[in-house]
Amino acid sequence: MSAISAGPTLPPMSDLPLHQFPANMDAFDAIRERLATSVSALDWKPDDIHRCTLILEELFTNSVKYGTSEGSESHVYLGIVPAADRSIALTYEDRAPHHDPFAEISTAHTNPNIEQRGIGGLGVPLILRLTEQASYTALPTGNRITLVFRPR
C-alpha cells in the first residue's frame, strides 16, 4: 500500500515540462496519449499503463466535475518525468479551488467490506493503493498532486 509523502517529489513547477489540456471530458484521450508516449521507452506492461491511466482519469474527472463551471475555459496540467528504475513521477495540476484529497481519508471508504463502505470517495484509496507515493500541494492558483508509479 502506498504512503502519503511529506511533500512533492518533483522540482518546483517552473522547472517542470507541463503539458496543458482543456478541462473537459473530450480532452482525456489526449492525456491518455501523452501518458503512453511518456512511458513508451520504459517498456511498461499494459497493466501498468492501465493502472496509471485509471488514476489520471479519476483525477481528471474530478477536476472537470467539481473544479470547473459549465462553459469554463479551464485547463489541467500534466508533467511526467521518467526515472532510471522505469518508474515515473507524475504531476497533475488544476486551477480549481483548493482541495487536499489526502487530508481526510475515511475508514468507511477504505473498509474492504462493501456493506460498510460509504458511497463515493473511493478515488483516494484507489490512488494510494496503485501508487508508490502521493502528495498534495496547494498552489496560489489551484492544486498540485504528485504521484510516483512503479511498474509491477
C-alpha positions as CSV (number, residue, x, y, z in Angstrom):
1,M,0.0,0.0,0.0
2,S,1.2,3.5,-0.8
3,A,2.0,6.1,1.7
4,I,1.4,9.8,1.5
5,S,4.7,11.6,1.3
6,A,5.5,14.7,3.2
7,G,5.9,16.8,0.1
8,P,6.2,16.8,-3.6
9,T,8.9,14.6,-5.2
10,L,9.4,16.8,-8.2
11,P,11.1,20.1,-8.8
12,P,9.2,23.4,-8.5
13,M,6.5,24.0,-11.1
14,S,8.7,26.4,-13.1
15,D,11.2,23.5,-13.7
16,L,8.6,21.0,-14.9
17,P,7.7,20.3,-18.5
18,L,3.9,20.6,-18.0
19,H,1.5,19.9,-20.8
20,Q,-1.8,21.9,-20.9
21,F,-5.1,20.2,-21.6
22,P,-8.7,21.6,-21.7
23,A,-10.7,20.7,-18.6
24,N,-13.4,18.9,-20.5
25,M,-14.0,15.2,-20.9
26,D,-13.3,15.3,-24.6
27,A,-9.7,16.0,-23.8
28,F,-9.0,12.8,-21.9
29,D,-7.9,10.9,-25.0
30,A,-5.0,13.4,-25.4
31,I,-4.0,12.9,-21.8
32,R,-4.0,9.1,-22.3
33,E,-1.8,9.6,-25.4
34,R,0.6,11.8,-23.5
35,L,1.0,9.1,-20.9
36,A,1.5,6.4,-23.5
37,T,4.2,8.4,-25.3
38,S,5.9,9.2,-22.0
39,V,6.2,5.6,-20.9
40,S,6.9,4.0,-24.3
41,A,10.6,3.9,-23.7
42,L,10.2,2.4,-20.3
43,D,8.8,-0.9,-21.5
44,W,5.8,-0.9,-19.2
45,K,3.3,-3.8,-19.4
46,P,-0.3,-2.9,-20.5
47,D,-1.5,-3.4,-16.9
48,D,1.0,-0.8,-15.6
49,I,-0.2,1.7,-18.2
50,H,-3.8,0.9,-17.4
51,R,-3.2,1.4,-13.7
52,C,-1.7,4.9,-14.3
53,T,-4.4,5.8,-16.8
54,L,-7.1,4.8,-14.3
55,I,-5.6,7.3,-11.7
56,L,-5.3,10.0,-14.3
57,E,-8.9,9.5,-15.3
58,E,-10.0,9.7,-11.7
59,L,-8.1,13.0,-11.2
60,F,-9.2,14.5,-14.5
61,T,-12.9,13.5,-14.0
62,N,-12.9,15.1,-10.5
63,S,-11.3,18.3,-11.9
64,V,-13.9,18.6,-14.6
65,K,-16.9,17.6,-12.4
66,Y,-16.1,19.6,-9.3
67,G,-13.4,22.1,-10.2
68,T,-14.8,23.8,-13.3
69,S,-18.0,25.5,-14.2
70,E,-20.0,24.7,-17.3
71,G,-18.7,26.5,-20.3
72,S,-15.4,27.3,-18.5
73,E,-12.2,27.5,-20.4
74,S,-10.2,26.0,-17.5
75,H,-7.2,23.7,-18.1
76,V,-5.4,20.9,-16.3
77,Y,-1.6,20.5,-16.5
78,L,0.3,17.2,-16.6
79,G,4.0,16.6,-16.2
80,I,5.6,13.1,-16.5
81,V,9.2,12.5,-15.6
82,P,10.6,9.0,-16.2
83,A,13.3,7.6,-13.8
84,A,16.1,5.2,-14.4
85,D,14.3,2.4,-12.4
86,R,11.4,2.6,-15.0
87,S,9.2,4.4,-12.5
88,I,7.6,7.8,-13.3
89,A,6.9,10.9,-11.3
90,L,3.6,12.4,-12.4
91,T,2.5,15.9,-11.6
92,Y,-1.2,16.8,-12.1
93,E,-2.4,20.4,-11.6
94,D,-5.7,22.1,-11.9
95,R,-6.9,25.6,-11.3
96,A,-9.8,24.6,-9.1
97,P,-10.5,25.8,-5.6
98,H,-8.1,24.2,-3.1
99,H,-8.9,20.7,-2.1
100,D,-6.5,18.3,-0.5
101,P,-7.9,14.8,-1.3
102,F,-5.5,13.2,1.2
103,A,-6.4,15.3,4.2
104,E,-9.2,13.2,5.4
105,I,-9.3,9.5,4.5
106,S,-12.3,7.9,6.0
107,T,-12.1,4.4,7.2
108,A,-15.6,3.9,5.8
109,H,-14.1,4.4,2.4
110,T,-11.1,2.2,2.9
111,N,-13.0,-0.7,4.5
112,P,-12.8,-3.8,2.3
113,N,-16.3,-4.8,3.4
114,I,-18.6,-3.5,0.7
115,E,-21.7,-3.3,3.0
116,Q,-19.8,-1.0,5.4
117,R,-18.4,1.3,2.7
118,G,-19.7,4.8,2.1
119,I,-21.0,5.9,-1.2
120,G,-18.4,7.7,-3.3
121,G,-15.0,8.7,-2.1
122,L,-13.1,5.7,-3.5
123,G,-10.7,7.7,-5.6
124,V,-8.2,8.4,-2.8
125,P,-8.0,4.8,-1.6
126,L,-7.5,3.8,-5.2
127,I,-4.7,6.3,-5.7
128,L,-3.0,5.2,-2.5
129,R,-3.2,1.5,-3.5
130,L,-1.9,1.9,-7.0
131,T,0.9,4.4,-6.5
132,E,4.2,4.3,-4.6
133,Q,3.9,7.9,-3.3
134,A,1.2,10.5,-3.3
135,S,1.3,14.1,-2.2
136,Y,-0.8,17.3,-2.4
137,T,0.4,20.9,-2.6
138,A,-1.9,24.0,-2.6
139,L,-0.7,26.4,-5.3
140,P,-1.6,30.1,-5.4
141,T,-3.7,29.3,-8.4
142,G,-5.0,25.8,-7.7
143,N,-3.9,22.3,-6.8
144,R,-1.0,20.0,-7.4
145,I,-1.0,16.3,-6.9
146,T,2.3,14.5,-7.3
147,L,2.4,10.7,-7.7
148,V,5.1,8.1,-8.2
149,F,4.2,5.0,-10.2
150,R,6.5,2.0,-10.4
151,P,5.8,-0.9,-12.8
152,R,4.8,-4.1,-11.1
